[in-house]
Amino acid sequence: MNKKIILASGNAGKVREINKLLADHGIDVIPQTEYDVPEAVEDGLTFVENALKKARHAAKLTGLPAIADDSGIEVDALNKRPGIYSARYSGEGATDAKNNEKMLAELKDVADENRTARYWCVMIYLESETDPTPIITQGSLEGKILTAAQGDGGFGYDPIFWLPEQNCAAAELSMEEKNKISHRAIALNALAEKLKQL
């Protein structure tokens, strides 16, 4: 695919991960920050709605096709929270560290077997702001919430997200290892396959 595609994200960790995964498929994307595109307002009620808003916003302001994602973590003991509010879970001025601290505090008295969680990612590709048939893919990754942070890689909830099959926290994986199994990798690989058919 030899055309410019805008990546509707300003999250440095996410941009790095998405760029690496799509480059492996021969797809180059340009972060919206290179076009001074401000973050879109994420007021949708689902991951799909928020991803569509971000993609349409970036496509409108740049005139380019856009790729966007919305992702988050659902924790069963918290009734699937924080979900679409994952990035701003700890409130105004939320940071990864504050979000992790809040989650650990809320799960303080929850037994290990009840700390199940999953990451979700929805990816969307639009040819233009008014594209009536966006390409939508999704991926998920099952795990558990730890009782304390482990590892210094990744971003978001990775330091407290335990991967039973890998026997480590997501933050302890190299980017190459993470890109083989992550929710974002699953959604992006599916999206890349569909983009190759365009």
SERO-806460 format. One record per atom (N, C-alpha, C): residue number from 1; residue in one letter; atom name; y, z negated, x negated. Coordinates in steps of 0.001 Angstrom, whole numbers, plus 500000, padded with zeros to 6 digits. Layout:
   num   residuo   atomo       yy       zz       xx
   NUM         A      CA        Y        Z        X
...
This chain:
   num   residuo   atomo       yy       zz       xx
     1         M       N   498826   500000   499140
     1         M      CA   500000   500000   500000
     1         M       C   501229   500000   499100
     2         N       N   501980   501082   499123
     2         N      CA   503124   501227   498224
     2         N       C   504447   501168   498965
     3         K       N   504712   500050   499595
     3         K      CA   506021   499882   500207
     3         K       C   506440   498440   500064
     4         K       N   507757   498239   500160
     4         K      CA   508273   496876   500064
     4         K       C   507927   496111   501333
     5         I       N   507442   494888   501135
     5         I      CA   507163   493988   502254
     5         I       C   507846   492666   501942
     6         I       N   508580   492160   502922
     6         I      CA   509263   490883   502732
     6         I       C   508302   489742   503083
     7         L       N   508310   488713   502284
     7         L      CA   507512   487522   502566
     7         L       C   508440   486476   503171
     8         A       N   508219   486168   504426
     8         A      CA   509106   485267   505167
     8         A       C   508793   483810   504850
     9         S       N   509162   483399   503649
     9         S      CA   508995   482001   503250
     9         S       C   509924   481689   502092
    10         G       N   510406   480462   502087
    10         G      CA   511191   479983   500958
    10         G       C   510464   478868   500224
    11         N       N   509252   478535   500687
    11         N      CA   508445   477477   500083
    11         N       C   507833   477999   498789
    12         A       N   508271   477461   497657
    12         A      CA   507852   477984   496350
    12         A       C   506338   477943   496160
    13         G       N   505693   476863   496577
    13         G      CA   504243   476759   496432
    13         G       C   503519   477805   497254
    14         K       N   503986   477999   498468
    14         K      CA   503384   478978   499365
    14         K       C   503613   480395   498839
    15         V       N   504827   480682   498373
    15         V      CA   505152   482008   497830
    15         V       C   504238   482334   496652
    16         R       N   504055   481373   495758
    16         R      CA   503191   481560   494589
    16         R       C   501752   481877   495021
    17         E       N   501243   481099   495950
    17         E      CA   499864   481268   496416
    17         E       C   499679   482612   497121
    18         I       N   500602   482962   498011
    18         I      CA   500498   484218   498756
    18         I       C   500646   485413   497824
    19         N       N   501621   485363   496911
    19         N      CA   501800   486467   495956
    19         N       C   500539   486718   495153
    20         K       N   499920   485652   494658
    20         K      CA   498708   485783   493844
    20         K       C   497580   486409   494659
    21         L       N   497365   485912   495861
    21         L      CA   496280   486427   496695
    21         L       C   496488   487890   497077
    22         L       N   497711   488247   497462
    22         L      CA   497958   489631   497860
    22         L       C   497965   490571   496663
    23         A       N   498422   490106   495510
    23         A      CA   498397   490936   494297
    23         A       C   496963   491330   493960
    24         D       N   496022   490430   494225
    24         D      CA   494608   490738   493990
    24         D       C   494131   491897   494858
    25         H       N   494847   492164   495953
    25         H      CA   494514   493279   496847
    25         H       C   495442   494478   496615
    26         G       N   496292   494407   495593
    26         G      CA   497211   495505   495307
    26         G       C   498406   495564   496247
    27         I       N   498737   494449   496878
    27         I      CA   499866   494400   497809
    27         I       C   500961   493529   497198
    28         D       N   502135   494113   497020
    28         D      CA   503259   493374   496444
    28         D       C   504229   492958   497545
    29         V       N   504629   491710   497501
    29         V      CA   505596   491206   498477
    29         V       C   506803   490638   497746
    30         I       N   507934   490656   498447
    30         I      CA   509187   490154   497888
    30         I       C   509581   488921   498700
    31         P       N   509767   487772   498064
    31         P      CA   510167   486576   498821
    31         P       C   511515   486789   499502
    32         Q       N   511671   486254   500688
    32         Q      CA   512920   486440   501436
    32         Q       C   514122   485873   500701
    33         T       N   513895   484951   499776
    33         T      CA   515008   484376   499015
    33         T       C   515708   485435   498165
    34         E       N   514995   486496   497776
    34         E      CA   515622   487570   496993
    34         E       C   516620   488368   497823
    35         Y       N   516544   488231   499137
    35         Y      CA   517486   488898   500039
    35         Y       C   518422   487885   500701
    36         D       N   518424   486658   500193
    36         D      CA   519249   485582   500759
    36         D       C   519011   485372   502254
    37         V       N   517769   485552   502669
    37         V      CA   517418   485324   504068
    37         V       C   517219   483819   504270
    38         P       N   517980   483219   505181
    38         P      CA   517787   481784   505440
    38         P       C   516473   481551   506179
    39         E       N   515999   480324   506118
    39         E      CA   514769   479972   506837
    39         E       C   514978   480177   508336
    40         A       N   513946   480656   509009
    40         A      CA   513993   480812   510464
    40         A       C   513839   479447   511127
    41         V       N   514338   479345   512332
    41         V      CA   514146   478125   513118
    41         V       C   512718   478143   513654
    42         E       N   511954   477119   513316
    42         E      CA   510562   477034   513767
    42         E       C   510488   476130   514987
    43         D       N   510762   476712   516157
    43         D      CA   510730   475914   517376
    43         D       C   509643   476371   518337
    44         G       N   508677   477131   517813
    44         G      CA   507536   477528   518627
    44         G       C   506608   476347   518852
    45         L       N   505676   476514   519773
    45         L      CA   504742   475441   520105
    45         L       C   503371   475636   519470
    46         T       N   503188   476784   518790
    46         T      CA   501908   477064   518139
    46         T       C   502165   477669   516762
    47         F       N   501128   477692   515932
    47         F      CA   501234   478335   514625
    47         F       C   501573   479817   514789
    48         V       N   500976   480487   515776
    48         V      CA   501233   481920   515993
    48         V       C   502701   482149   516352
    49         E       N   503226   481356   517278
    49         E      CA   504635   481521   517676
    49         E       C   505573   481344   516488
    50         N       N   505341   480327   515686
    50         N      CA   506221   480080   514536
    50         N       C   506108   481184   513498
    51         A       N   504904   481670   513230
    51         A      CA   504738   482758   512262
    51         A       C   505445   484020   512757
    52         L       N   505323   484317   514046
    52         L      CA   506014   485481   514615
    52         L       C   507525   485346   514482
    53         K       N   508050   484167   514768
    53         K      CA   509498   483938   514642
    53         K       C   509958   484200   513207
    54         K       N   509209   483679   512249
    54         K      CA   509584   483854   510835
    54         K       C   509525   485324   510430
    55         A       N   508461   486018   510834
    55         A      CA   508317   487431   510463
    55         A       C   509419   488275   511096
    56         R       N   509694   488050   512379
    56         R      CA   510744   488825   513067
    56         R       C   512117   488557   512454
    57         H       N   512382   487309   512130
    57         H      CA   513647   486913   511516
    57         H       C   513846   487649   510182
    58         A       N   512839   487627   509326
    58         A      CA   512945   488281   508012
    58         A       C   513043   489796   508149
    59         A       N   512260   490378   509065
    59         A      CA   512300   491830   509268
    59         A       C   513666   492261   509800
    60         K       N   514220   491482   510710
    60         K      CA   515531   491802   511288
    60         K       C   516619   491791   510219
    61         L       N   516614   490774   509359
    61         L      CA   517692   490625   508382
    61         L       C   517549   491526   507158
    62         T       N   516359   492077   506935
    62         T      CA   516163   492935   505756
    62         T       C   515861   494386   506106
    63         G       N   515429   494642   507333
    63         G      CA   515022   495992   507708
    63         G       C   513687   496393   507100
    64         L       N   512951   495430   506562
    64         L      CA   511663   495701   505914
    64         L       C   510507   495156   506749
    65         P       N   509300   495701   506545
    65         P      CA   508118   495071   507136
    65         P       C   508021   493647   506596
    66         A       N   507421   492760   507371
    66         A      CA   507377   491353   506968
    66         A       C   505992   490750   507136
    67         I       N   505699   489831   506230
    67         I      CA   504507   488987   506332
    67         I       C   505012   487553   506443
    68         A       N   504430   486815   507377
    68         A      CA   504781   485399   507527
    68         A       C   503527   484614   507830
    69         D       N   503601   483340   507528
    69         D      CA   502501   482464   507914
    69         D       C   503081   481226   508557
    70         D       N   502255   480567   509301
    70         D      CA   502549   479194   509681
    70         D       C   501250   478452   509475
    71         S       N   501372   477310   508906
    71         S      CA   500168   476558   508586
    71         S       C   500448   475084   508736
    72         G       N   499393   474335   508787
    72         G      CA   499535   472901   508907
    72         G       C   498189   472231   508873
    73         I       N   498224   470952   509072
    73         I      CA   497010   470149   509029
    73         I       C   496858   469426   510360
    74         E       N   495630   469378   510846
    74         E      CA   495303   468629   512052
    74         E       C   494367   467500   511658
    75         V       N   494679   466294   512078
    75         V      CA   493854   465127   511770
    75         V       C   493283   464606   513085
    76         D       N   491962   464569   513166
    76         D      CA   491319   464189   514423
    76         D       C   491729   462797   514893
    77         A       N   491802   461824   513994
    77         A      CA   492162   460451   514371
    77         A       C   493609   460341   514853
    78         L       N   494414   461364   514580
    78         L      CA   495816   461381   515026
    78         L       C   496009   462358   516185
    79         N       N   494923   462619   516928
    79         N      CA   494976   463558   518061
    79         N       C   495498   464928   517642
    80         K       N   495021   465406   516510
    80         K      CA   495347   466737   515952
    80         K       C   496760   466823   515381
    81         R       N   497455   465692   515275
    81         R      CA   498756   465711   514618
    81         R       C   498534   465773   513114
    82         P       N   499494   466206   512333
    82         P      CA   500831   466659   512740
    82         P       C   500893   468115   513204
    83         G       N   499855   468934   512977
    83         G      CA   499838   470302   513493
    83         G       C   501040   471112   513046
    84         I       N   501739   471700   514027
    84         I      CA   502884   472563   513691
    84         I       C   504036   471792   513059
    85         Y       N   503983   470469   513120
    85         Y      CA   505050   469647   512535
    85         Y       C   504689   469144   511140
    86         S       N   503671   469712   510522
    86         S      CA   503177   469216   509230
    86         S       C   504254   469127   508160
    87         A       N   505107   470141   508043
    87         A      CA   506118   470161   506976
    87         A       C   507215   469123   507197
    88         R       N   507445   468746   508437
    88         R      CA   508518   467796   508749
    88         R       C   507976   466525   509408
    89         Y       N   506750   466190   509075
    89         Y      CA   506034   465065   509684
    89         Y       C   506749   463731   509498
    90         S       N   507333   463511   508342
    90         S      CA   507981   462219   508072
    90         S       C   509443   462189   508532
    91         G       N   509868   463218   509250
    91         G      CA   511217   463224   509823
    91         G       C   512242   463938   508969
    92         E       N   513502   463675   509267
    92         E      CA   514633   464284   508552
    92         E       C   514480   464071   507047
    93         G       N   514679   465121   506267
    93         G      CA   514561   465011   504813
    93         G       C   513124   464869   504339
    94         A       N   512183   465353   505141
    94         A      CA   510760   465238   504800
    94         A       C   510451   465921   503471
    95         T       N   509581   465300   502697
    95         T      CA   509054   465882   501456
    95         T       C   507537   465754   501515
    96         D       N   506852   466484   500635
    96         D      CA   505392   466362   500586
    96         D       C   504984   464907   500378
    97         A       N   505641   464235   499442
    97         A      CA   505290   462841   499132
    97         A       C   505498   461932   500343
    98         K       N   506623   462099   501045
    98         K      CA   506899   461266   502224
    98         K       C   505898   461551   503344
    99         N       N   505567   462832   503529
    99         N      CA   504587   463195   504557
    99         N       C   503228   462572   504253
   100         N       N   502820   462641   502987
   100         N      CA   501538   462052   502591
   100         N       C   501547   460539   502803
   101         E       N   502641   459893   502418
   101         E      CA   502758   458435   502601
   101         E       C   502651   458056   504078
   102         K       N   503336   458807   504934
   102         K      CA   503289   458509   506368
   102         K       C   501870   458658   506895
   103         M       N   501194   459744   506505
   103         M      CA   499838   459958   506999
   103         M       C   498897   458855   506523
   104         L       N   498991   458501   505250
   104         L      CA   498136   457433   504720
   104         L       C   498392   456119   505455
   105         A       N   499644   455827   505754
   105         A      CA   499983   454596   506478
   105         A       C   499405   454623   507894
   106         E       N   499514   455767   508560
   106         E      CA   499001   455867   509930
   106         E       C   497478   455774   509982
   107         L       N   496810   456153   508897
   107         L      CA   495342   456126   508863
   107         L       C   494797   454894   508144
   108         K       N   495670   453960   507830
   108         K      CA   495322   452780   507026
   108         K       C   494062   452072   507525
   109         D       N   493920   451908   508829
   109         D      CA   492792   451162   509388
   109         D       C   491694   452059   509959
   110         V       N   491736   453356   509638
   110         V      CA   490748   454296   510168
   110         V       C   489585   454428   509187
   111         A       N   488372   454281   509705
   111         A      CA   487163   454364   508875
   111         A       C   486982   455768   508309
   112         D       N   486329   455850   507174
   112         D      CA   486128   457116   506467
   112         D       C   485544   458206   507362
   113         E       N   484541   457859   508156
   113         E      CA   483880   458878   508985
   113         E       C   484787   459419   510085
   114         N       N   485890   458742   510357
   114         N      CA   486829   459191   511391
   114         N       C   488092   459832   510813
   115         R       N   488082   460133   509520
   115         R      CA   489266   460698   508861
   115         R       C   489171   462218   508720
   116         T       N   488370   462854   509576
   116         T      CA   488181   464304   509511
   116         T       C   489484   465036   509823
   117         A       N   489653   466166   509144
   117         A      CA   490886   466944   509288
   117         A       C   490602   468389   508923
   118         R       N   491542   469248   509252
   118         R      CA   491417   470644   508840
   118         R       C   492805   471231   508636
   119         Y       N   492858   472094   507653
   119         Y      CA   494049   472914   507440
   119         Y       C   493884   474171   508293
   120         W       N   494963   474640   508887
   120         W      CA   494994   475909   509614
   120         W       C   496070   476801   509007
   121         C       N   495818   478083   509030
   121         C      CA   496834   479055   508608
   121         C       C   496745   480276   509510
   122         V       N   497880   480703   510010
   122         V      CA   497996   481953   510757
   122         V       C   498886   482873   509936
   123         M       N   498417   484093   509689
   123         M      CA   499200   485105   508963
   123         M       C   499553   486227   509931
   124         I       N   500768   486745   509786
   124         I      CA   501239   487828   510650
   124         I       C   501901   488903   509806
   125         Y       N   501619   490152   510161
   125         Y      CA   502299   491294   509543
   125         Y       C   502988   492074   510653
   126         L       N   504265   492390   510437
   126         L      CA   505045   493219   511356
   126         L       C   505599   494416   510602
   127         E       N   505531   495587   511205
   127         E      CA   506164   496779   510620
   127         E       C   507680   496680   510724
   128         S       N   508145   496061   511818
   128         S      CA   509583   495911   512065
   128         S       C   509789   494716   512993
   129         E       N   511040   494358   513189
   129         E      CA   511354   493225   514062
   129         E       C   510785   493407   515467
   130         T       N   510754   494652   515942
   130         T      CA   510313   494920   517318
   130         T       C   508877   495433   517400
   131         D       N   508117   495328   516335
   131         D      CA   506717   495775   516317
   131         D       C   505961   495159   517501
   132         P       N   505452   496013   518423
   132         P      CA   504761   495471   519600
   132         P       C   503317   495047   519322
   133         T       N   502792   495434   518169
   133         T      CA   501392   495116   517860
   133         T       C   501266   494496   516471
   134         P       N   501740   493261   516322
   134         P      CA   501611   492614   515012
   134         P       C   500144   492408   514659
   135         I       N   499869   492395   513372
   135         I      CA   498525   492051   512899
   135         I       C   498510   490535   512712
   136         I       N   497536   489883   513322
   136         I      CA   497440   488419   513257
   136         I       C   496053   488026   512764
   137         T       N   496008   487185   511734
   137         T      CA   494738   486658   511237
   137         T       C   494876   485144   511083
   138         Q       N   493744   484471   510978
   138         Q      CA   493801   483021   510789
   138         Q       C   492653   482551   509919
   139         G       N   492835   481367   509363
   139         G      CA   491796   480742   508552
   139         G       C   491893   479240   508676
   140         S       N   490785   478563   508425
   140         S      CA   490795   477099   508458
   140         S       C   489943   476556   507319
   141         L       N   490177   475307   506986
   141         L      CA   489435   474626   505924
   141         L       C   489216   473185   506356
   142         E       N   487949   472787   506440
   142         E      CA   487584   471436   506884
   142         E       C   487588   470455   505720
   143         G       N   487974   469229   506012
   143         G      CA   487954   468184   505000
   143         G       C   488156   466821   505626
   144         K       N   488553   465866   504799
   144         K      CA   488835   464498   505244
   144         K       C   490096   464024   504543
   145         I       N   490753   463061   505150
   145         I      CA   491939   462474   504531
   145         I       C   491506   461277   503688
   146         L       N   491908   461298   502435
   146         L      CA   491594   460209   501506
   146         L       C   492399   458950   501842
   147         T       N   492133   457866   501132
   147         T      CA   492916   456637   501320
   147         T       C   494042   456528   500295
   148         A       N   494023   457404   499283
   148         A      CA   495082   457447   498260
   148         A       C   495111   458851   497669
   149         A       N   496261   459245   497152
   149         A      CA   496418   460580   496565
   149         A       C   495587   460733   495294
   150         Q       N   495089   461958   495089
   150         Q      CA   494320   462311   493891
   150         Q       C   494738   463698   493423
   151         G       N   494920   463876   492131
   151         G      CA   495222   465195   491581
   151         G       C   496699   465512   491621
   152         D       N   497096   466496   490824
   152         D      CA   498514   466843   490760
   152         D       C   498765   468332   490963
   153         G       N   497782   469061   491460
   153         G      CA   497962   470485   491742
   153         G       C   498302   470698   493208
   154         G       N   498418   471969   493582
   154         G      CA   498660   472311   494973
   154         G       C   499995   471816   495482
   155         F       N   500100   471692   496793
   155         F      CA   501317   471209   497441
   155         F       C   500953   470713   498828
   156         G       N   501927   470214   499549
   156         G      CA   501667   469727   500898
   156         G       C   500746   468518   500881
   157         Y       N   499716   468577   501681
   157         Y      CA   498782   467459   501829
   157         Y       C   497609   467544   500854
   158         D       N   497633   468488   499930
   158         D      CA   496512   468675   498995
   158         D       C   496084   467397   498267
   159         P       N   497012   466519   497840
   159         P      CA   496574   465320   497116
   159         P       C   495765   464333   497963
   160         I       N   495868   464419   499293
   160         I      CA   495118   463479   500132
   160         I       C   494046   464176   500963
   161         F       N   493819   465474   500710
   161         F      CA   492837   466250   501477
   161         F       C   491556   466400   500663
   162         W       N   490511   465708   501078
   162         W      CA   489225   465690   500385
   162         W       C   488348   466842   500857
   163         L       N   487776   467554   499894
   163         L      CA   486875   468668   500177
   163         L       C   485446   468232   499849
   164         P       N   484639   467886   500854
   164         P      CA   483291   467383   500593
   164         P       C   482421   468343   499773
   165         E       N   482490   469641   500074
   165         E      CA   481646   470605   499351
   165         E       C   482039   470733   497884
   166         Q       N   483313   470559   497576
   166         Q      CA   483781   470654   496194
   166         Q       C   483782   469283   495516
   167         N       N   483637   468228   496306
   167         N      CA   483617   466854   495802
   167         N       C   484899   466499   495039
   168         C       N   486037   466925   495599
   168         C      CA   487334   466620   494982
   168         C       C   488437   466810   496017
   169         A       N   489629   466353   495663
   169         A      CA   490802   466605   496506
   169         A       C   491268   468041   496277
   170         A       N   491904   468620   497277
   170         A      CA   492420   469986   497133
   170         A       C   493393   470082   495959
   171         A       N   494115   469002   495665
   171         A      CA   495076   468986   494552
   171         A       C   494396   468989   493191
   172         E       N   493081   468804   493151
   172         E      CA   492348   468813   491887
   172         E       C   491747   470181   491575
   173         L       N   491898   471126   492483
   173         L      CA   491396   472478   492259
   173         L       C   492412   473297   491468
   174         S       N   491919   474220   490654
   174         S      CA   492827   475185   490030
   174         S       C   493266   476156   491123
   175         M       N   494338   476904   490873
   175         M      CA   494783   477876   491867
   175         M       C   493684   478896   492142
   176         E       N   492948   479298   491098
   176         E      CA   491867   480269   491266
   176         E       C   490780   479709   492178
   177         E       N   490420   478440   491978
   177         E      CA   489401   477809   492829
   177         E       C   489896   477681   494263
   178         K       N   491133   477251   494414
   178         K      CA   491701   477072   495750
   178         K       C   491773   478404   496488
   179         N       N   492135   479464   495760
   179         N      CA   492282   480770   496388
   179         N       C   490963   481388   496821
   180         K       N   489859   480770   496475
   180         K      CA   488554   481251   496943
   180         K       C   488170   480627   498278
   181         I       N   488721   479451   498593
   181         I      CA   488237   478719   499765
   181         I       C   489305   478312   500769
   182         S       N   490571   478389   500409
   182         S      CA   491615   477803   501256
   182         S       C   491779   478526   502590
   183         H       N   492338   477799   503539
   183         H      CA   492682   478343   504849
   183         H       C   493606   479547   504707
   184         R       N   494549   479451   503768
   184         R      CA   495495   480544   503549
   184         R       C   494785   481753   502937
   185         A       N   493858   481499   502018
   185         A      CA   493102   482594   501398
   185         A       C   492270   483332   502439
   186         I       N   491632   482594   503322
   186         I      CA   490812   483218   504368
   186         I       C   491679   484106   505253
   187         A       N   492815   483578   505707
   187         A      CA   493716   484347   506568
   187         A       C   494321   485535   505826
   188         L       N   494716   485327   504569
   188         L      CA   495333   486406   503783
   188         L       C   494353   487509   503433
   189         N       N   493131   487144   503073
   189         N      CA   492130   488166   502759
   189         N       C   491836   489020   503986
   190         A       N   491762   488394   505152
   190         A      CA   491554   489145   506389
   190         A       C   492748   490058   506662
   191         L       N   493964   489555   506420
   191         L      CA   495166   490363   506616
   191         L       C   495195   491541   505640
   192         A       N   494871   491279   504384
   192         A      CA   494876   492339   503368
   192         A       C   493909   493457   503740
   193         E       N   492738   493095   504249
   193         E      CA   491762   494115   504664
   193         E       C   492329   494973   505787
   194         K       N   493024   494356   506729
   194         K      CA   493619   495118   507832
   194         K       C   494775   495988   507340
   195         L       N   495556   495489   506378
   195         L      CA   496674   496275   505845
   195         L       C   496178   497506   505104
   196         K       N   495035   497404   504461
   196         K      CA   494472   498558   503742
   196         K       C   494124   499696   504698
   197         Q       N   493909   499370   505962
   197         Q      CA   493538   500383   506954
   197         Q       C   494750   501090   507553
   198         L       N   495952   500595   507260
   198         L      CA   497169   501216   507820
   198         L       C   497453   502557   507176
